[in-house]
Amino acid sequence: MGTGTIVFLIIVALLVLYVVAIYNKLVSFKNRFENAFAQIDVQLKRRYDLVPNLVETAKAYLEHERGTLEAVIAARNEAMAGLKAVAANPSSAQAMAQLAQAESGLQGALGKLSLVVEDYPELKADQNMRELSEELTSTENRISFARQFFNDSVTEYNEYKQSFPQVIFAGMFGHGNDATLLEFADREAIQEAPKVGF
């Protein structure tokens, strides 16, 4: 073998190693944003579990507000369906949009419930209601932090795969579509956790 052949083989080996490194980094970034979504999944499920308890506690005091309570439960169920769709495929832009819309609906329903509760001082003073409210607020803060980490991970993944030379290989390696940020219709909801007070 001549020197030229050896140099050529070394260059080919280095290029193969470089492409393998690109592939591994794409997989690593994708796994990171999928794991970040799993953290959101845990916190949203926790919140969805709190909502029926909140409604049940309020039900005894809010006999004339049945429509508000039913709207909260319906919004919760829709948000749970959206979460299930995204959990099955965190890369799906359509599922992410469905979840974001359902979450905005749930936030609106909880906001209306909060306004109704303001008119019932005995409900605001109820020990269960106070504890549930504190847990819900704490969970909202965790959701906000988890969502920020997820969005940062998605941005990092998208930036890496859109950069040169990764953009050449991303589609070939099954990373053709960009991951989608989790954004809510209300841009302020991204900036700070919703304030839930009863």
ABEGO torsion letter per residue (X at the ends): XBAAAAAAAAAAAAAAAAAAAAAAAAAAAAAAAAAAAAAAAAAAAAAAAAAAAAAAAAAAABAAAAAAAAAAAAAAAAAAAAAAAAAABAABAAAAAAAAAAAAAAAAAAAAAAAAAAABAAAAABAAAAAAAAAAAAAAAAAAAAAAAAAAAAAAAAAAAABOAAAAAAAAAGAABBBBBBBBABAAAAABBBBBBX
